[in-house]
Amino acid sequence: MGHYVHVAPVRSSADGSGPARRAGRAVGRALHLPFTGTARGIRRVTHAHGAGESGLGRLIELHAINGAGDVMITVALASTVFFSVPTDEARGRVALYLAITMAPFTLLAPVIGPLLDRLPHGRRAAMAGAMLTRALLAVMMSGAVATGGLELYPAALGVLVASKAYGVVRSAVVPRLLPHGFSLVKANSRVTLAGLLATGLAAPVGAGLHALGPPWPLYGACAIFVWGTFAAFQLPHKVDDAKGERRARLSTHEAHSKRPGLRTVSRPVLCGLLANAAMRVLSGFLIFFLAFLLREHPLGGQSAAVSLGIVGASAGVGNACGTAVGAWLRARAPEAIVAAVLSATLGVTILSALVFSGPFMAVLAGTAGFCQALAKLSLDAMIQRDVPEAVRTSAFARSETLLQMAWVLGGGIGIALPLNGVLGMAVASAVIALGTALALRGLLTPHHPHGSPRTRVA
């Protein structure tokens, strides 16, 4: 028996070291590599330059999740409320959508900022709650999306409020996650760009899911928002730390007045905020006005859906380019940038009214997207420069609430106007002219440093 001692044992593939098992592991690695490699690449980008250590990288990823989920719901609603019926009926449905969702939101929006302001220790929970709410509402909407029943609209209101509430909290969170040496403009540009990229990638996925059936984009949205619910709690605990913070009073009155308004900040910041509000009014207006106008008068040789896709892509590309340029400018002369982009937008809107044409609408959408991104990043720079740190987070929440309300107002104007291109562009020009005047006023007013007598808190 001794001569058997030196015989090596026979290895089988079952012990994990045989050729079949090794080949299986190699195939598994090959199949996973596109996903794991992509995930690692995304993580390296979002966590670069200290963003991983500060927690900003996780917020960037969370905002990308938010953008992907929102666009899934947009695809589902657009197919039901807009494309599935004739133009006249679609306009009535969208008018009903605005009346049932946006009118109450206009009343709720002023409450969102102050309410969240009073819960500074629950920012992660607030963002997670906004995600989970939309996940549940997406499932509720899936039963009514095919028929466009009336029960769809209260759920859509809930989605809208939750989305805007997330936006308000996100604006308040960014200043607390800045890496060392990072400007607020650079941080916000990264967050915004991630959301735009995720939206662009998720939109065709949503369209593909819709081909399976009207509820499927909503199922996809539910899965994404559930993911976002868990991702929100992965943000650092310092997001909930409100030590040293105070609530901003945005008041237009003197220091002894207790009435709320808009002058916690310096005059340039106030003018920049109102100029940005004009850009948001234009954004909401163009979305709804052009949606119906291009159904009636699509771009030459294209269907209504393709025409809207071209205009939407132009706006998205413009927004992404504006975000990139804003980060590159590093917040140089923000008042001048706001005045310049408002003036450029005004010139394009006036030109579009004088020589109205379908293709020019794509140019206008791209210009508006580019200029809105630059104007918002410049406003961020002014807030960081002029507003004391103790109230900066609150000021971001309040300003974002105002901008969200401006978008709602623009959408209401867009649906209420007759489908006359020249008239619509004239109204857009009037809105931007007012914003340009405010931007120029802010440019001509010297800014006040932190601690200015003009700055107050409540």
N, C-alpha and C positions, 0 to 999 in steps of 0.2 A: 504494500500500500504506500510505501514511502515515496515511490517514483511519481505519485500523483500530487505530491505536495507542491511541486513547482509549476503545476499547470495553471495558467491564468484562467480565472472564471470567465464564462461566456456572458457578455453584456447584451442585454435585450433593450429594445427601444422603449420599453415600458419604464426603465429606471431614469429616463430623462436625458441620457447621454448618447443614445443611439442615433444613427443617421436620420431616421424618420422624425424623431423629436427635434433634432437640430434644424432640420429643414423646415419643420413647422414653426419653430421660433423665428427663423429667418424670414419666413413668409409673413408672420405676424408683425415683425418689426417693419417690414417693407410696407405693409398695409397701414400701420399706424404712423409711419414717418411723415406723410403729408400733413396729418393733423397735429401730431406732437411737435413737428418741426415748425409748422405755422404758428402754433400756440407759443412756442418758445421765442420765435421771432417777434411776435406781437408783444410779448412780455418784455423783451429787451428794449423795444422802442418806447413803450409806455412807461417803463421804469428807468429810462436813461436820465443822466444828469441829476441824480439825487431824487428823482420823483418816486422811486421805489422806497427809499428810506423814509421820506416824508409822508407817504400815503397818497400823494397826488396820482401816482400810477393807477392805484385801485379806483380812484374817482374817475379817471379817464376811461377805464374799462367799464365802469358802471354807466357812464354817460353813453358809451357806445351801445350797451345793452338797451338802455332807454330809447335811443334813436331807432334801433332795429324793431323793438316792440311797437313803438308808435306808428312806424310806417306800415307794419302789418295791419293794424287797425284801420289806417287810412285807406289801404288797398281794398279792404273788405267794405268799408262804408262807401267809397267812391263807386265801386261796382254795383252797389245796391241803390244808393240814393241818387246816383248821377248817370252812369252809363247804361243802366238796364231799362230805362224808360225814355220816351220822347222828350225833346228839349223843354217844352212847356210844362210837362208834368215834373220833369227833373227840377226845374226852377221852383215849382211849388214845393217839392219835397225839401230842397235845400233851404228855402225860406222858412219852412216849418222847422227844419233842423236848427237854423239860427235862432228862431223865436223861442224854441223849447230849451235849447242848450246855452246859447251865447248870451241871451238876455238875462237869465238867472246868474250866469257866470259873471256878468258885468256887476251885478249886485254883490256877489260873493267875493270877487277878487280883492276889493279893498280890505276885506276881513282876513284874507289868507296870510298876508305879510305880518300884520300885528299879532295874529293868533300864533303863528309859528315863532314870532319874536318872543312870546311869553313862555315858550317851551325850549329854551336854549339847550337843555340837557337831553333833548330827545331828537336830535337831528338825524341820527342814523335810523332811529325807529320811524321818524316821519318819512324818510326816503323809502325805507322798506315798506311802510304802510301804503305809500303812493304806488309802489310796484305791485303789491299784493292786491290792492283794490282794483287795479286795471286787469290783473289776471282773472279775478273773479267776474268782473264785468264783461270781459271778453267771452267767457263761457256763457254768460247770460244772453249776450247779444247774438251768439251763434244760432240760437233757435229762431230769431226774428230777422236775421240778415237777408235771408232768401226772399222774404215777402215784403220787407220794408215796413212792417207793422209799427203802430204807434208806440209800442213798448220799447222799440229800439232807441227812441230819443232820450228818455230819462237815463238809460244806461250810457248813452253817448255823452250826456252832460256830466255824469260821474267820471268818465274817462278824461274829459277835458279838464275838469277841476283837479283831478289827481295829477294829470300831466303838468299843469301849470304850477301846482303846489310843489311838485318835484323840482321844477325849474327855479322857483323862489328859494328853496332850501339849498339847492346846488350852488346858486350864486353866493349864498351866505357861507357855504362850506369852503369854497376855493381859497379865500384868504388865510384860512387856518392850516392849509396843507402846502404852503409855498416852501419849496426847497431853499436852501441857503443860496443867495445870489440870484434867485428867480424873481422876475418881475411879475406882477399880476397879469399884465398883458400877455406875456409869454405863456403863463399857466392857462389862462382862459382860451388862448388860441389853440393850445394842444387839446383841451377838453372839447372845444367846439369842432375842431377838425376831426377828432375821433367820432363824434356824433354824426357828422356829415358823411364820413366814409362808411360807417355802419349803415346809415340810411340808404346810401347808394347800393351797397351790397345786398341789403335785405329786400329792397323793392322788387327786383326780379324774382327772388325767392317767393315773396308774397304773391306775385302774379302767377307763378307756377303752381302754388298751392291753391289759388283760386280756380285754376283749371280743373282741379279735382272736385271742387264744389264750393259754393259761397261760404260755408262755415270754416273751411280749412285755414285761411289766413288768421282767423280768430283763435283757432286752436294753437297755431304757431305763436301768436302773440301771447297766449296764456303761458305756454312753456317758457318763452323768453322772459316774461315778467316774474315768473316763479324763480327763475335763475337770478334775476335782478334783486329779488327779495333777500335771498341769501347773500348776494354780493354786497348789498348795502351794509350788512352787519360785519363785513370784512374790512370796512374803513377803520382807521385808527380811533382809539377811544378819545383822543384829543379833539375830535370833531364835536363831541358832546360837552367839552370843557368850556364853560362860558366865563371863566375867571377873568375879571378885569373888564368884561364887556358891559356896555350900557345900551339902552334902546335909543335909537335916533328919533328925534322929533323933526319931521319934515314940515316946517311951519313957515308961512309967508308973513307972519305977524311979528311984532316986537317981542322982546324977551319976556315981558310980563304976561303975554297972552298965553292962554291955555288951549286955544283952538288949533287943531292940526292943520298943516299945510305943507309947503315944499321948500323951506329954507333952513334946514339944518346945515346945509353945505354952502360953499361960496357961490357967488353969482356965475362964474364960468361953468361950474359943475351943474348948477340948476339949468342954465341955458343948454348945456350939452345933453342933459337928460331929456329936456323937452324937444330938442332937435332929433334925438334918437327916437322919441315917441312918434314924431312925424314920419320917420323912416319905417317904423313898425305899422303905422296906419297904412302907408303905401304898400307894405308887404301883404297885409291882410286884404287890402282892396284888390291888389293884382291877382291874388289867388282865386278869389271868387268871381271877380268881374271877367277876367280872361278865361276862366273855366267855361262860362256860358258863351262868351263872345266867340271863342274858337270852336265851339260846337256849331254855331251858326255860320261862321266864316273861318274855316280851317286854313292852315298854311297851304300854299299852292300845291295841288296834287297829293295832299296827304289827308288821312282820315282825322277825325276830331281827336281820337285817342293819341295818335302819333303826334299831332300838333301840340297837344298838351304835354306830351312827353318831352318834346323838343324844348318847349318853353321852360318846363320844370327842370330839365337838365341844364339849361343855360343859367337858371337861377342858382342851382346847386354848385355848378362850376365857378360861377362868379363869387358865391359865398366862400367857397374853399380858397380861391385865389386871394380874396380880401383878407381872410384869416391868416394866410401865409405871409402876405405883404405886411399886415399889421404886426406880426411877430418879428419880422425882419426890421421894421422901422424902430422897434424898441421904444415905443411911446414918445418919440420925439415930437414936440410941439403939438400936443393932442388937440388943443383948440383950433389950431390951423388946419389939422387934418379933418376935423368934423366940419368946419366951414367949407373946406375944399370939396369933400365928397358930397355934401348937401348941394353945393353949387353945381357940381357935375351932374348929379341926379336931376336937378331942376332943369338944366339945359336939355337933357335927354327927354324928359317928360314933355317939355314945351315943343321940342322937335317932333315927338311922336304925335302930338295933337295937330301940328301943322301939316305933317306928311304921314298921316296914319296909314299903316299897312300891317298885314299879318306878320311878315318876317321881322319887321321892326319891333314887334312885341317881344321877340326872343332877345333882341339887343337890349330893350328896356329891362327885361327880367334879369339878364346877366349883370347889367349895370347896377340895378337896385340891390342884387345879392352882394356884389362886390363892395358897394358903398355902405350897405348896412353893416357888414362885418367889420369894416374899418372904423366906422363911427362907433360901434359898440365897444371895440377894443380901446379906442381913444377915450371913451367915457370911463372905462375901467381904470385907465391910467390917471385920469383926473380925480377919480374917487380915491385912489390909492395915494395920490399926492396931497390932496386938500382936506380929506376927511380924517379926523383923529382916529387912531387905531382902536380906541375904546368903543367907538360907535360905527366903525367901518363895516363890520359884518351886518349890523342892522340896516345900515344905509343901502347895502347891496340888496338885501331882501326887499326893502321898500321900493327901491328903484326898479327892480325886476317886476314887481307887481304892477307898477304903473305901465311898464312896457308891454306886459301881457294884456292889460286892458286896452292899450292903444291898438294892438293887433286885432282884438275883438271888434273894436269900433270900425276899423278899416274893413273888416269882413262884412259888417252890417251895411256899410255904405256901398260896397261892391255888389251886394245882392239886391239892394233897393234901387239902384240906378237903372234906367233903360239901357238896353244893349246898343248903345251908340258909341262907337269907338272914340270919336272926336270929343264928345261930351265927357266920357270917362277920363280921357287923358287930360282934359281941362281941369276936372276936379282934382286929379292927382297932382297936377302942376300947382294948384292953389294950396294944397296941403304941404307940398314940399317947399313952396315959396315962404310959407309961414315958418317952417322949420329952418330954412336958410337964414331968414332974418334973425331968428333966435341964436343960431350958430354964430353969425357975424357979431351979434351983440356980446356973446360970450368971448369971442376972440378979442374984442376991443376993450374988455374989462380986465384989469389986472387981477391975477388970482391971489388969494390970501393963504398964507402958510398955515400949517397945523396950529391950533390954538388961537385962530383968528377970533376976534370978538363976534364975528358974524356967525360962528358955529356954536350951536347949543345942543343940549341933550335933554331928554326927559327921563 
